[in-house]
Every structure is written in structure tokens, then in C-alpha cells.
Amino acid sequence: MSVAQIKNKERVIKELTLFIRKVFSEPEICTIAKDIARKHLKSPNANVLIADELSSLTNVKIPAEHSEADELFLDLLKEIVRDETALY
């Protein structure tokens, strides 16, 4: 693995850690995020819609240009919502 790849992975981990801190300090973000994901899950541009609405309703700010950490979070959020619906 190159130095650039290692630095990128470190940056992604740091960004995800900051997000997790926000969620622990404001647990209602989880509920809001899942509600937003449910609403936009089947949209062709779900990541953009979820990111925009989440950014407007919470202190989680996802920029228009999604980083690797942003994409990981959005994909995980959609997976969690899909898993919920699969249980029923």
C-alpha cells in the first residue's frame, strides 16, 4: 500500500470518527438520518437527496462533493434501512 493510500485511509477514519462523535453527542441524528434514508431510498440519486436533507436538518454537513467517508456513511445508512425493511 502506498503512502498516499495510507494517508487517505487515515483521513477517512478521522472523518468517520468525527461523525460518530456527533452522533453520540446528539443521538437524535440517528433517528432523523434513518427517516430521511427511508424517504429517499428508492430514488435514483438517493445519496444526494439524503445528504442534502440531512445537512439541512442536523449539524451533520455533507458537502456536495462527497468524500469517501461520506459515501461510506450514506451506503451504511441505506443498508441499515434496507435491513430494517427486510425483517418485516
PyMOL Python script that loads the backbone (N, CA, C, O; Angstrom):
from pymol import cmd

cmd.read_pdbstr("""\
ATOM      1  N   MET A   1       0.846  -1.161   0.000  1.00  0.00           N
ATOM      2  CA  MET A   1       0.000   0.000   0.000  1.00  0.00           C
ATOM      3  C   MET A   1       0.902   1.238   0.000  1.00  0.00           C
ATOM      4  O   MET A   1       1.862   1.323   0.766  1.00  0.00           O
ATOM      5  N   SER A   2       0.578   2.182  -0.865  1.00  0.00           N
ATOM      6  CA  SER A   2       1.401   3.385  -0.974  1.00  0.00           C
ATOM      7  C   SER A   2       1.132   4.341   0.186  1.00  0.00           C
ATOM      8  O   SER A   2       0.137   4.218   0.900  1.00  0.00           O
ATOM      9  N   VAL A   3       2.036   5.285   0.351  1.00  0.00           N
ATOM     10  CA  VAL A   3       1.890   6.292   1.399  1.00  0.00           C
ATOM     11  C   VAL A   3       0.612   7.098   1.183  1.00  0.00           C
ATOM     12  O   VAL A   3      -0.089   7.412   2.145  1.00  0.00           O
ATOM     13  N   ALA A   4       0.304   7.436  -0.064  1.00  0.00           N
ATOM     14  CA  ALA A   4      -0.907   8.203  -0.374  1.00  0.00           C
ATOM     15  C   ALA A   4      -2.159   7.430   0.026  1.00  0.00           C
ATOM     16  O   ALA A   4      -3.096   8.011   0.574  1.00  0.00           O
ATOM     17  N   GLN A   5      -2.184   6.125  -0.243  1.00  0.00           N
ATOM     18  CA  GLN A   5      -3.335   5.301   0.123  1.00  0.00           C
ATOM     19  C   GLN A   5      -3.493   5.234   1.642  1.00  0.00           C
ATOM     20  O   GLN A   5      -4.610   5.295   2.156  1.00  0.00           O
ATOM     21  N   ILE A   6      -2.388   5.109   2.347  1.00  0.00           N
ATOM     22  CA  ILE A   6      -2.427   5.059   3.807  1.00  0.00           C
ATOM     23  C   ILE A   6      -2.947   6.381   4.357  1.00  0.00           C
ATOM     24  O   ILE A   6      -3.794   6.394   5.250  1.00  0.00           O
ATOM     25  N   LYS A   7      -2.446   7.488   3.830  1.00  0.00           N
ATOM     26  CA  LYS A   7      -2.906   8.812   4.282  1.00  0.00           C
ATOM     27  C   LYS A   7      -4.391   8.996   4.005  1.00  0.00           C
ATOM     28  O   LYS A   7      -5.112   9.561   4.828  1.00  0.00           O
ATOM     29  N   ASN A   8      -4.851   8.522   2.851  1.00  0.00           N
ATOM     30  CA  ASN A   8      -6.274   8.631   2.511  1.00  0.00           C
ATOM     31  C   ASN A   8      -7.115   7.827   3.495  1.00  0.00           C
ATOM     32  O   ASN A   8      -8.147   8.308   3.962  1.00  0.00           O
ATOM     33  N   LYS A   9      -6.689   6.623   3.810  1.00  0.00           N
ATOM     34  CA  LYS A   9      -7.423   5.790   4.774  1.00  0.00           C
ATOM     35  C   LYS A   9      -7.440   6.446   6.152  1.00  0.00           C
ATOM     36  O   LYS A   9      -8.460   6.409   6.841  1.00  0.00           O
ATOM     37  N   GLU A  10      -6.340   7.036   6.553  1.00  0.00           N
ATOM     38  CA  GLU A  10      -6.291   7.740   7.839  1.00  0.00           C
ATOM     39  C   GLU A  10      -7.274   8.912   7.839  1.00  0.00           C
ATOM     40  O   GLU A  10      -7.948   9.153   8.841  1.00  0.00           O
ATOM     41  N   ARG A  11      -7.359   9.638   6.728  1.00  0.00           N
ATOM     42  CA  ARG A  11      -8.275  10.764   6.617  1.00  0.00           C
ATOM     43  C   ARG A  11      -9.724  10.288   6.711  1.00  0.00           C
ATOM     44  O   ARG A  11     -10.538  10.917   7.387  1.00  0.00           O
ATOM     45  N   VAL A  12     -10.048   9.199   6.048  1.00  0.00           N
ATOM     46  CA  VAL A  12     -11.400   8.639   6.086  1.00  0.00           C
ATOM     47  C   VAL A  12     -11.756   8.219   7.509  1.00  0.00           C
ATOM     48  O   VAL A  12     -12.857   8.499   7.982  1.00  0.00           O
ATOM     49  N   ILE A  13     -10.841   7.558   8.181  1.00  0.00           N
ATOM     50  CA  ILE A  13     -11.085   7.128   9.561  1.00  0.00           C
ATOM     51  C   ILE A  13     -11.308   8.329  10.466  1.00  0.00           C
ATOM     52  O   ILE A  13     -12.210   8.318  11.305  1.00  0.00           O
ATOM     53  N   LYS A  14     -10.492   9.364  10.302  1.00  0.00           N
ATOM     54  CA  LYS A  14     -10.637  10.568  11.126  1.00  0.00           C
ATOM     55  C   LYS A  14     -11.995  11.226  10.874  1.00  0.00           C
ATOM     56  O   LYS A  14     -12.666  11.649  11.816  1.00  0.00           O
ATOM     57  N   GLU A  15     -12.397  11.311   9.614  1.00  0.00           N
ATOM     58  CA  GLU A  15     -13.683  11.922   9.268  1.00  0.00           C
ATOM     59  C   GLU A  15     -14.847  11.119   9.853  1.00  0.00           C
ATOM     60  O   GLU A  15     -15.790  11.703  10.388  1.00  0.00           O
ATOM     61  N   LEU A  16     -14.792   9.796   9.760  1.00  0.00           N
ATOM     62  CA  LEU A  16     -15.845   8.953  10.328  1.00  0.00           C
ATOM     63  C   LEU A  16     -15.869   9.059  11.848  1.00  0.00           C
ATOM     64  O   LEU A  16     -16.943   9.039  12.450  1.00  0.00           O
ATOM     65  N   THR A  17     -14.717   9.169  12.468  1.00  0.00           N
ATOM     66  CA  THR A  17     -14.646   9.321  13.924  1.00  0.00           C
ATOM     67  C   THR A  17     -15.319  10.617  14.365  1.00  0.00           C
ATOM     68  O   THR A  17     -16.053  10.626  15.354  1.00  0.00           O
ATOM     69  N   LEU A  18     -15.079  11.700  13.648  1.00  0.00           N
ATOM     70  CA  LEU A  18     -15.732  12.974  13.966  1.00  0.00           C
ATOM     71  C   LEU A  18     -17.246  12.847  13.845  1.00  0.00           C
ATOM     72  O   LEU A  18     -17.985  13.378  14.674  1.00  0.00           O
ATOM     73  N   PHE A  19     -17.701  12.148  12.822  1.00  0.00           N
ATOM     74  CA  PHE A  19     -19.139  11.952  12.654  1.00  0.00           C
ATOM     75  C   PHE A  19     -19.720  11.137  13.807  1.00  0.00           C
ATOM     76  O   PHE A  19     -20.769  11.488  14.346  1.00  0.00           O
ATOM     77  N   ILE A  20     -19.058  10.075  14.181  1.00  0.00           N
ATOM     78  CA  ILE A  20     -19.538   9.227  15.279  1.00  0.00           C
ATOM     79  C   ILE A  20     -19.618  10.037  16.572  1.00  0.00           C
ATOM     80  O   ILE A  20     -20.543   9.844  17.361  1.00  0.00           O
ATOM     81  N   ARG A  21     -18.673  10.931  16.800  1.00  0.00           N
ATOM     82  CA  ARG A  21     -18.724  11.815  17.973  1.00  0.00           C
ATOM     83  C   ARG A  21     -19.988  12.668  17.952  1.00  0.00           C
ATOM     84  O   ARG A  21     -20.628  12.851  18.988  1.00  0.00           O
ATOM     85  N   LYS A  22     -20.358  13.196  16.774  1.00  0.00           N
ATOM     86  CA  LYS A  22     -21.572  13.997  16.653  1.00  0.00           C
ATOM     87  C   LYS A  22     -22.801  13.169  17.008  1.00  0.00           C
ATOM     88  O   LYS A  22     -23.700  13.643  17.702  1.00  0.00           O
ATOM     89  N   VAL A  23     -22.832  11.941  16.533  1.00  0.00           N
ATOM     90  CA  VAL A  23     -23.980  11.068  16.790  1.00  0.00           C
ATOM     91  C   VAL A  23     -24.085  10.760  18.280  1.00  0.00           C
ATOM     92  O   VAL A  23     -25.186  10.759  18.831  1.00  0.00           O
ATOM     93  N   PHE A  24     -22.963  10.501  18.937  1.00  0.00           N
ATOM     94  CA  PHE A  24     -23.004  10.227  20.373  1.00  0.00           C
ATOM     95  C   PHE A  24     -23.419  11.465  21.163  1.00  0.00           C
ATOM     96  O   PHE A  24     -24.077  11.345  22.197  1.00  0.00           O
ATOM     97  N   SER A  25     -23.046  12.637  20.694  1.00  0.00           N
ATOM     98  CA  SER A  25     -23.426  13.852  21.419  1.00  0.00           C
ATOM     99  C   SER A  25     -24.865  14.269  21.115  1.00  0.00           C
ATOM    100  O   SER A  25     -25.497  14.949  21.924  1.00  0.00           O
ATOM    101  N   GLU A  26     -25.384  13.866  19.954  1.00  0.00           N
ATOM    102  CA  GLU A  26     -26.768  14.170  19.571  1.00  0.00           C
ATOM    103  C   GLU A  26     -27.414  12.906  18.992  1.00  0.00           C
ATOM    104  O   GLU A  26     -27.513  12.768  17.773  1.00  0.00           O
ATOM    105  N   PRO A  27     -27.852  11.989  19.849  1.00  0.00           N
ATOM    106  CA  PRO A  27     -28.376  10.699  19.389  1.00  0.00           C
ATOM    107  C   PRO A  27     -29.591  10.799  18.467  1.00  0.00           C
ATOM    108  O   PRO A  27     -29.873   9.861  17.721  1.00  0.00           O
ATOM    109  N   GLU A  28     -30.312  11.920  18.507  1.00  0.00           N
ATOM    110  CA  GLU A  28     -31.480  12.060  17.628  1.00  0.00           C
ATOM    111  C   GLU A  28     -31.074  12.083  16.148  1.00  0.00           C
ATOM    112  O   GLU A  28     -31.919  11.899  15.272  1.00  0.00           O
ATOM    113  N   ILE A  29     -29.797  12.306  15.872  1.00  0.00           N
ATOM    114  CA  ILE A  29     -29.324  12.289  14.489  1.00  0.00           C
ATOM    115  C   ILE A  29     -29.596  10.930  13.853  1.00  0.00           C
ATOM    116  O   ILE A  29     -29.941  10.858  12.673  1.00  0.00           O
ATOM    117  N   CYS A  30     -29.445   9.859  14.616  1.00  0.00           N
ATOM    118  CA  CYS A  30     -29.689   8.506  14.070  1.00  0.00           C
ATOM    119  C   CYS A  30     -31.117   8.363  13.564  1.00  0.00           C
ATOM    120  O   CYS A  30     -31.347   7.884  12.454  1.00  0.00           O
ATOM    121  N   THR A  31     -32.057   8.776  14.374  1.00  0.00           N
ATOM    122  CA  THR A  31     -33.469   8.670  14.002  1.00  0.00           C
ATOM    123  C   THR A  31     -33.770   9.529  12.784  1.00  0.00           C
ATOM    124  O   THR A  31     -34.438   9.084  11.851  1.00  0.00           O
ATOM    125  N   ILE A  32     -33.282  10.747  12.799  1.00  0.00           N
ATOM    126  CA  ILE A  32     -33.511  11.655  11.673  1.00  0.00           C
ATOM    127  C   ILE A  32     -32.884  11.089  10.400  1.00  0.00           C
ATOM    128  O   ILE A  32     -33.509  11.099   9.339  1.00  0.00           O
ATOM    129  N   ALA A  33     -31.655  10.599  10.507  1.00  0.00           N
ATOM    130  CA  ALA A  33     -30.956  10.051   9.345  1.00  0.00           C
ATOM    131  C   ALA A  33     -31.696   8.852   8.757  1.00  0.00           C
ATOM    132  O   ALA A  33     -31.824   8.736   7.538  1.00  0.00           O
ATOM    133  N   LYS A  34     -32.186   7.960   9.624  1.00  0.00           N
ATOM    134  CA  LYS A  34     -32.920   6.792   9.123  1.00  0.00           C
ATOM    135  C   LYS A  34     -34.249   7.198   8.491  1.00  0.00           C
ATOM    136  O   LYS A  34     -34.650   6.624   7.479  1.00  0.00           O
ATOM    137  N   ASP A  35     -34.933   8.175   9.071  1.00  0.00           N
ATOM    138  CA  ASP A  35     -36.186   8.657   8.477  1.00  0.00           C
ATOM    139  C   ASP A  35     -35.940   9.240   7.087  1.00  0.00           C
ATOM    140  O   ASP A  35     -36.698   8.977   6.154  1.00  0.00           O
ATOM    141  N   ILE A  36     -34.887  10.024   6.959  1.00  0.00           N
ATOM    142  CA  ILE A  36     -34.549  10.616   5.663  1.00  0.00           C
ATOM    143  C   ILE A  36     -34.184   9.523   4.666  1.00  0.00           C
ATOM    144  O   ILE A  36     -34.616   9.565   3.514  1.00  0.00           O
ATOM    145  N   ALA A  37     -33.400   8.557   5.095  1.00  0.00           N
ATOM    146  CA  ALA A  37     -32.990   7.468   4.200  1.00  0.00           C
ATOM    147  C   ALA A  37     -34.200   6.667   3.720  1.00  0.00           C
ATOM    148  O   ALA A  37     -34.282   6.304   2.547  1.00  0.00           O
ATOM    149  N   ARG A  38     -35.133   6.393   4.626  1.00  0.00           N
ATOM    150  CA  ARG A  38     -36.356   5.666   4.227  1.00  0.00           C
ATOM    151  C   ARG A  38     -37.101   6.427   3.133  1.00  0.00           C
ATOM    152  O   ARG A  38     -37.609   5.834   2.181  1.00  0.00           O
ATOM    153  N   LYS A  39     -37.156   7.727   3.283  1.00  0.00           N
ATOM    154  CA  LYS A  39     -37.896   8.572   2.348  1.00  0.00           C
ATOM    155  C   LYS A  39     -37.266   8.569   0.949  1.00  0.00           C
ATOM    156  O   LYS A  39     -37.980   8.618  -0.052  1.00  0.00           O
ATOM    157  N   HIS A  40     -35.939   8.513   0.879  1.00  0.00           N
ATOM    158  CA  HIS A  40     -35.251   8.662  -0.409  1.00  0.00           C
ATOM    159  C   HIS A  40     -34.591   7.383  -0.923  1.00  0.00           C
ATOM    160  O   HIS A  40     -33.942   7.400  -1.969  1.00  0.00           O
ATOM    161  N   LEU A  41     -34.749   6.290  -0.207  1.00  0.00           N
ATOM    162  CA  LEU A  41     -34.012   5.059  -0.514  1.00  0.00           C
ATOM    163  C   LEU A  41     -34.158   4.606  -1.960  1.00  0.00           C
ATOM    164  O   LEU A  41     -33.184   4.166  -2.570  1.00  0.00           O
ATOM    165  N   LYS A  42     -35.346   4.704  -2.508  1.00  0.00           N
ATOM    166  CA  LYS A  42     -35.577   4.169  -3.850  1.00  0.00           C
ATOM    167  C   LYS A  42     -35.325   5.187  -4.965  1.00  0.00           C
ATOM    168  O   LYS A  42     -35.504   4.875  -6.142  1.00  0.00           O
ATOM    169  N   SER A  43     -34.916   6.379  -4.603  1.00  0.00           N
ATOM    170  CA  SER A  43     -34.620   7.414  -5.598  1.00  0.00           C
ATOM    171  C   SER A  43     -33.315   7.089  -6.320  1.00  0.00           C
ATOM    172  O   SER A  43     -32.383   6.566  -5.709  1.00  0.00           O
ATOM    173  N   PRO A  44     -33.243   7.394  -7.613  1.00  0.00           N
ATOM    174  CA  PRO A  44     -32.009   7.117  -8.348  1.00  0.00           C
ATOM    175  C   PRO A  44     -30.803   7.909  -7.808  1.00  0.00           C
ATOM    176  O   PRO A  44     -29.668   7.437  -7.887  1.00  0.00           O
ATOM    177  N   ASN A  45     -31.042   9.088  -7.272  1.00  0.00           N
ATOM    178  CA  ASN A  45     -29.957   9.890  -6.709  1.00  0.00           C
ATOM    179  C   ASN A  45     -30.119  10.003  -5.188  1.00  0.00           C
ATOM    180  O   ASN A  45     -30.048  11.091  -4.616  1.00  0.00           O
ATOM    181  N   ALA A  46     -30.337   8.855  -4.560  1.00  0.00           N
ATOM    182  CA  ALA A  46     -30.618   8.788  -3.125  1.00  0.00           C
ATOM    183  C   ALA A  46     -29.521   9.436  -2.284  1.00  0.00           C
ATOM    184  O   ALA A  46     -29.823  10.165  -1.339  1.00  0.00           O
ATOM    185  N   ASN A  47     -28.265   9.185  -2.609  1.00  0.00           N
ATOM    186  CA  ASN A  47     -27.180   9.738  -1.792  1.00  0.00           C
ATOM    187  C   ASN A  47     -27.228  11.262  -1.743  1.00  0.00           C
ATOM    188  O   ASN A  47     -27.034  11.858  -0.684  1.00  0.00           O
ATOM    189  N   VAL A  48     -27.481  11.883  -2.872  1.00  0.00           N
ATOM    190  CA  VAL A  48     -27.540  13.346  -2.930  1.00  0.00           C
ATOM    191  C   VAL A  48     -28.727  13.860  -2.121  1.00  0.00           C
ATOM    192  O   VAL A  48     -28.591  14.808  -1.349  1.00  0.00           O
ATOM    193  N   LEU A  49     -29.887  13.236  -2.297  1.00  0.00           N
ATOM    194  CA  LEU A  49     -31.082  13.671  -1.577  1.00  0.00           C
ATOM    195  C   LEU A  49     -30.933  13.489  -0.071  1.00  0.00           C
ATOM    196  O   LEU A  49     -31.289  14.372   0.709  1.00  0.00           O
ATOM    197  N   ILE A  50     -30.409  12.345   0.325  1.00  0.00           N
ATOM    198  CA  ILE A  50     -30.206  12.074   1.750  1.00  0.00           C
ATOM    199  C   ILE A  50     -29.199  13.069   2.330  1.00  0.00           C
ATOM    200  O   ILE A  50     -29.442  13.656   3.384  1.00  0.00           O
ATOM    201  N   ALA A  51     -28.089  13.256   1.655  1.00  0.00           N
ATOM    202  CA  ALA A  51     -27.049  14.169   2.152  1.00  0.00           C
ATOM    203  C   ALA A  51     -27.571  15.593   2.271  1.00  0.00           C
ATOM    204  O   ALA A  51     -27.323  16.265   3.272  1.00  0.00           O
ATOM    205  N   ASP A  52     -28.289  16.053   1.261  1.00  0.00           N
ATOM    206  CA  ASP A  52     -28.812  17.420   1.288  1.00  0.00           C
ATOM    207  C   ASP A  52     -29.799  17.627   2.431  1.00  0.00           C
ATOM    208  O   ASP A  52     -29.721  18.619   3.157  1.00  0.00           O
ATOM    209  N   GLU A  53     -30.727  16.685   2.586  1.00  0.00           N
ATOM    210  CA  GLU A  53     -31.735  16.845   3.640  1.00  0.00           C
ATOM    211  C   GLU A  53     -31.116  16.693   5.033  1.00  0.00           C
ATOM    212  O   GLU A  53     -31.460  17.437   5.952  1.00  0.00           O
ATOM    213  N   LEU A  54     -30.220  15.747   5.183  1.00  0.00           N
ATOM    214  CA  LEU A  54     -29.557  15.556   6.472  1.00  0.00           C
ATOM    215  C   LEU A  54     -28.750  16.801   6.843  1.00  0.00           C
ATOM    216  O   LEU A  54     -28.740  17.218   8.001  1.00  0.00           O
ATOM    217  N   SER A  55     -28.082  17.384   5.867  1.00  0.00           N
ATOM    218  CA  SER A  55     -27.302  18.600   6.109  1.00  0.00           C
ATOM    219  C   SER A  55     -28.189  19.769   6.498  1.00  0.00           C
ATOM    220  O   SER A  55     -27.790  20.619   7.294  1.00  0.00           O
ATOM    221  N   SER A  56     -29.389  19.813   5.939  1.00  0.00           N
ATOM    222  CA  SER A  56     -30.270  20.943   6.241  1.00  0.00           C
ATOM    223  C   SER A  56     -30.993  20.790   7.583  1.00  0.00           C
ATOM    224  O   SER A  56     -31.412  21.788   8.170  1.00  0.00           O
ATOM    225  N   LEU A  57     -31.147  19.552   8.080  1.00  0.00           N
ATOM    226  CA  LEU A  57     -31.906  19.321   9.310  1.00  0.00           C
ATOM    227  C   LEU A  57     -31.060  19.066  10.558  1.00  0.00           C
ATOM    228  O   LEU A  57     -31.573  19.115  11.676  1.00  0.00           O
ATOM    229  N   THR A  58     -29.777  18.797  10.372  1.00  0.00           N
ATOM    230  CA  THR A  58     -28.916  18.459  11.515  1.00  0.00           C
ATOM    231  C   THR A  58     -27.592  19.204  11.418  1.00  0.00           C
ATOM    232  O   THR A  58     -27.360  19.959  10.474  1.00  0.00           O
ATOM    233  N   ASN A  59     -26.726  18.984  12.405  1.00  0.00           N
ATOM    234  CA  ASN A  59     -25.396  19.587  12.333  1.00  0.00           C
ATOM    235  C   ASN A  59     -24.410  18.705  11.571  1.00  0.00           C
ATOM    236  O   ASN A  59     -23.215  18.997  11.552  1.00  0.00           O
ATOM    237  N   VAL A  60     -24.887  17.643  10.950  1.00  0.00           N
ATOM    238  CA  VAL A  60     -24.068  16.812  10.071  1.00  0.00           C
ATOM    239  C   VAL A  60     -24.083  17.494   8.714  1.00  0.00           C
ATOM    240  O   VAL A  60     -25.136  17.603   8.086  1.00  0.00           O
ATOM    241  N   LYS A  61     -22.938  17.948   8.260  1.00  0.00           N
ATOM    242  CA  LYS A  61     -22.848  18.661   6.988  1.00  0.00           C
ATOM    243  C   LYS A  61     -22.082  17.806   5.985  1.00  0.00           C
ATOM    244  O   LYS A  61     -20.885  17.561   6.136  1.00  0.00           O
ATOM    245  N   ILE A  62     -22.800  17.360   4.963  1.00  0.00           N
ATOM    246  CA  ILE A  62     -22.194  16.559   3.909  1.00  0.00           C
ATOM    247  C   ILE A  62     -22.095  17.451   2.681  1.00  0.00           C
ATOM    248  O   ILE A  62     -23.118  17.876   2.145  1.00  0.00           O
ATOM    249  N   PRO A  63     -20.887  17.740   2.228  1.00  0.00           N
ATOM    250  CA  PRO A  63     -20.726  18.647   1.093  1.00  0.00           C
ATOM    251  C   PRO A  63     -21.243  18.037  -0.211  1.00  0.00           C
ATOM    252  O   PRO A  63     -21.440  16.826  -0.314  1.00  0.00           O
ATOM    253  N   ALA A  64     -21.457  18.899  -1.192  1.00  0.00           N
ATOM    254  CA  ALA A  64     -21.961  18.441  -2.493  1.00  0.00           C
ATOM    255  C   ALA A  64     -21.016  17.415  -3.114  1.00  0.00           C
ATOM    256  O   ALA A  64     -21.462  16.447  -3.731  1.00  0.00           O
ATOM    257  N   GLU A  65     -19.742  17.623  -2.953  1.00  0.00           N
ATOM    258  CA  GLU A  65     -18.745  16.651  -3.422  1.00  0.00           C
ATOM    259  C   GLU A  65     -18.498  15.676  -2.282  1.00  0.00           C
ATOM    260  O   GLU A  65     -17.779  15.997  -1.335  1.00  0.00           O
ATOM    261  N   HIS A  66     -19.085  14.493  -2.364  1.00  0.00           N
ATOM    262  CA  HIS A  66     -18.983  13.522  -1.271  1.00  0.00           C
ATOM    263  C   HIS A  66     -17.587  12.916  -1.213  1.00  0.00           C
ATOM    264  O   HIS A  66     -17.028  12.486  -2.221  1.00  0.00           O
ATOM    265  N   SER A  67     -17.046  12.897  -0.004  1.00  0.00           N
ATOM    266  CA  SER A  67     -15.763  12.228   0.223  1.00  0.00           C
ATOM    267  C   SER A  67     -16.011  10.724   0.327  1.00  0.00           C
ATOM    268  O   SER A  67     -17.153  10.263   0.314  1.00  0.00           O
ATOM    269  N   GLU A  68     -14.931   9.983   0.430  1.00  0.00           N
ATOM    270  CA  GLU A  68     -15.049   8.529   0.604  1.00  0.00           C
ATOM    271  C   GLU A  68     -15.780   8.212   1.906  1.00  0.00           C
ATOM    272  O   GLU A  68     -16.592   7.288   1.959  1.00  0.00           O
ATOM    273  N   ALA A  69     -15.492   8.976   2.948  1.00  0.00           N
ATOM    274  CA  ALA A  69     -16.168   8.765   4.240  1.00  0.00           C
ATOM    275  C   ALA A  69     -17.660   9.081   4.120  1.00  0.00           C
ATOM    276  O   ALA A  69     -18.487   8.367   4.687  1.00  0.00           O
ATOM    277  N   ASP A  70     -18.013  10.139   3.391  1.00  0.00           N
ATOM    278  CA  ASP A  70     -19.425  10.475   3.175  1.00  0.00           C
ATOM    279  C   ASP A  70     -20.140   9.333   2.473  1.00  0.00           C
ATOM    280  O   ASP A  70     -21.234   8.937   2.876  1.00  0.00           O
ATOM    281  N   GLU A  71     -19.524   8.803   1.422  1.00  0.00           N
ATOM    282  CA  GLU A  71     -20.128   7.696   0.671  1.00  0.00           C
ATOM    283  C   GLU A  71     -20.273   6.452   1.549  1.00  0.00           C
ATOM    284  O   GLU A  71     -21.289   5.760   1.484  1.00  0.00           O
ATOM    285  N   LEU A  72     -19.266   6.171   2.364  1.00  0.00           N
ATOM    286  CA  LEU A  72     -19.355   5.020   3.282  1.00  0.00           C
ATOM    287  C   LEU A  72     -20.523   5.194   4.243  1.00  0.00           C
ATOM    288  O   LEU A  72     -21.290   4.259   4.471  1.00  0.00           O
ATOM    289  N   PHE A  73     -20.656   6.390   4.807  1.00  0.00           N
ATOM    290  CA  PHE A  73     -21.752   6.657   5.732  1.00  0.00           C
ATOM    291  C   PHE A  73     -23.095   6.508   5.024  1.00  0.00           C
ATOM    292  O   PHE A  73     -23.988   5.842   5.547  1.00  0.00           O
ATOM    293  N   LEU A  74     -23.257   7.104   3.863  1.00  0.00           N
ATOM    294  CA  LEU A  74     -24.539   7.044   3.145  1.00  0.00           C
ATOM    295  C   LEU A  74     -24.883   5.613   2.747  1.00  0.00           C
ATOM    296  O   LEU A  74     -26.037   5.199   2.854  1.00  0.00           O
ATOM    297  N   ASP A  75     -23.896   4.863   2.292  1.00  0.00           N
ATOM    298  CA  ASP A  75     -24.141   3.463   1.928  1.00  0.00           C
ATOM    299  C   ASP A  75     -24.533   2.640   3.154  1.00  0.00           C
ATOM    300  O   ASP A  75     -25.435   1.805   3.079  1.00  0.00           O
ATOM    301  N   LEU A  76     -23.866   2.869   4.270  1.00  0.00           N
ATOM    302  CA  LEU A  76     -24.199   2.158   5.514  1.00  0.00           C
ATOM    303  C   LEU A  76     -25.603   2.519   5.970  1.00  0.00           C
ATOM    304  O   LEU A  76     -26.363   1.642   6.383  1.00  0.00           O
ATOM    305  N   LEU A  77     -25.956   3.790   5.903  1.00  0.00           N
ATOM    306  CA  LEU A  77     -27.288   4.238   6.291  1.00  0.00           C
ATOM    307  C   LEU A  77     -28.364   3.565   5.443  1.00  0.00           C
ATOM    308  O   LEU A  77     -29.375   3.106   5.975  1.00  0.00           O
ATOM    309  N   LYS A  78     -28.153   3.503   4.137  1.00  0.00           N
ATOM    310  CA  LYS A  78     -29.131   2.840   3.255  1.00  0.00           C
ATOM    311  C   LYS A  78     -29.210   1.347   3.550  1.00  0.00           C
ATOM    312  O   LYS A  78     -30.292   0.763   3.509  1.00  0.00           O
ATOM    313  N   GLU A  79     -28.077   0.733   3.844  1.00  0.00           N
ATOM    314  CA  GLU A  79     -28.062  -0.695   4.183  1.00  0.00           C
ATOM    315  C   GLU A  79     -28.838  -0.960   5.470  1.00  0.00           C
ATOM    316  O   GLU A  79     -29.580  -1.938   5.550  1.00  0.00           O
ATOM    317  N   ILE A  80     -28.678  -0.111   6.466  1.00  0.00           N
ATOM    318  CA  ILE A  80     -29.398  -0.263   7.738  1.00  0.00           C
ATOM    319  C   ILE A  80     -30.904  -0.183   7.503  1.00  0.00           C
ATOM    320  O   ILE A  80     -31.662  -0.981   8.054  1.00  0.00           O
ATOM    321  N   VAL A  81     -31.338   0.774   6.691  1.00  0.00           N
ATOM    322  CA  VAL A  81     -32.765   0.932   6.397  1.00  0.00           C
ATOM    323  C   VAL A  81     -33.279  -0.271   5.607  1.00  0.00           C
ATOM    324  O   VAL A  81     -34.380  -0.757   5.867  1.00  0.00           O
ATOM    325  N   ARG A  82     -32.495  -0.750   4.652  1.00  0.00           N
ATOM    326  CA  ARG A  82     -32.908  -1.953   3.894  1.00  0.00           C
ATOM    327  C   ARG A  82     -33.028  -3.159   4.822  1.00  0.00           C
ATOM    328  O   ARG A  82     -33.968  -3.944   4.699  1.00  0.00           O
ATOM    329  N   ASP A  83     -32.088  -3.311   5.746  1.00  0.00           N
ATOM    330  CA  ASP A  83     -32.136  -4.417   6.687  1.00  0.00           C
ATOM    331  C   ASP A  83     -33.374  -4.347   7.567  1.00  0.00           C
ATOM    332  O   ASP A  83     -33.973  -5.378   7.874  1.00  0.00           O
ATOM    333  N   GLU A  84     -33.764  -3.155   7.972  1.00  0.00           N
ATOM    334  CA  GLU A  84     -34.979  -2.988   8.771  1.00  0.00           C
ATOM    335  C   GLU A  84     -36.203  -3.486   8.007  1.00  0.00           C
ATOM    336  O   GLU A  84     -37.029  -4.217   8.553  1.00  0.00           O
ATOM    337  N   THR A  85     -36.312  -3.092   6.768  1.00  0.00           N
ATOM    338  CA  THR A  85     -37.484  -3.492   5.983  1.00  0.00           C
ATOM    339  C   THR A  85     -37.458  -4.974   5.646  1.00  0.00           C
ATOM    340  O   THR A  85     -38.514  -5.581   5.468  1.00  0.00           O
ATOM    341  N   ALA A  86     -36.286  -5.563   5.556  1.00  0.00           N
ATOM    342  CA  ALA A  86     -36.181  -6.998   5.260  1.00  0.00           C
ATOM    343  C   ALA A  86     -36.656  -7.834   6.434  1.00  0.00           C
ATOM    344  O   ALA A  86     -37.062  -8.982   6.253  1.00  0.00           O
ATOM    345  N   LEU A  87     -36.612  -7.272   7.635  1.00  0.00           N
ATOM    346  CA  LEU A  87     -37.027  -8.011   8.821  1.00  0.00           C
ATOM    347  C   LEU A  87     -38.545  -8.152   8.918  1.00  0.00           C
ATOM    348  O   LEU A  87     -39.051  -8.992   9.662  1.00  0.00           O
ATOM    349  N   TYR A  88     -39.264  -7.326   8.160  1.00  0.00           N
ATOM    350  CA  TYR A  88     -40.741  -7.344   8.262  1.00  0.00           C
ATOM    351  C   TYR A  88     -41.387  -8.061   7.128  1.00  0.00           C
ATOM    352  O   TYR A  88     -42.613  -8.159   7.078  1.00  0.00           O
TER     353      TYR A  88
END
""", "prot")
cmd.dss("prot")
cmd.show_as("cartoon", "prot")
cmd.util.cbc("prot")
cmd.orient("prot")
